[in-house]
Amino acid sequence: MSVFRAAAIQMRSGVDPQRNAADLEGYVKEAVSKGAVYIQTPEMTGALQRDRKALASVLKGESEDIIVRTASELAAQHKIHLHIGSTAIARDDGKIANRAFFFGPDGNILTRYDKIHMFDVDLDNGESWRESAVYSPGSDTVVLDLPFAKLGLAICYDVRFPQLFRAQALAGASVITAPAAFTRQTGEAHWNVLQRARAIENGAFMISAAQGGVHEDGRETFGHSIIVAPWGEVLAEAAHADPAVIVADIDPALSAAARAKVPNLKNARPFGVLVENNGERTRLDAAS
């Protein structure tokens, strides 16, 4: 595996997929000008739209989706690996997927990933989200074997489920990802520490492009796109919520070095959980 330059694009996607696709083209060109050969965009690159009827009115299947088409053309034009963090896609069964796409330098789709964990939360100040009311969750995580690294795909809320990234690391991923549209509230509290924790505990690079700022649909996202090294160092970060392109050089050998220093992937042992209640003990199984 070889050293490569990665870029994370921070966007402020609106409700119009065509306008977002035009913005995407400009950001990709900027990332290419900075030497990036792997470029990642945030969750919901195609549209951030909380009104379900309005979202349904702009939804397309893969073959007709403007973000998919634009990304394919950009990947082929610039001979890059382009990772669309996610976009909303109409499935053949009438449901909606929060779906990531990964394009190779020939413009072909190398893999897809549907977000597994749905953001169903009730936050302070009355902020509430029910992603499961709109999207159908995926069932499988993905590790993609690329010429320069093995890379694991995830999306936003997935970052709070460390077992997903542990499974990717055990499958050989030296780069893990969680492109996001984190709310400002949760981002201020948890974004940075979650990104660094996932990198450290798996001895992997973490690359997470983010949405940032106040969007047309009224939501506010945190921004602060980030690239973290396997030892936990922040290699690049957008220290704000405005659109930006950040880059960093990724050396997969540093992942192997971190795992050699602290071989927690190898040292994990199966265990159970003993629940004590008034002298009675119940044993529950748990993952290692």
ABEGO torsion letter per residue (X at the ends): XBBBBBBBBBBBBBABAAAAAAAAAAAAAAAAAAGBABBBBBBGAABBBABAAAAAAABBBAAABAAAAAAAAAAAAAGBBBBBABBBBBBAAGBBBBBBBBBBAAGBBABBBBBABBBBBBBBGGBBBBAAAABBBBABBBBBBBAABBBBBBBEAAAABAAAAAAAAAAGBABBBBBBBBBAAAAAAAAAAAAAAAAAAAGBBBBBBBBBEBBAAGBBBAEGBBBBBAAGBBABBBABABBBBBBBBBBAAAAAAAAAABBAAAABBBBBBBBBBGGBBBBBBBBX
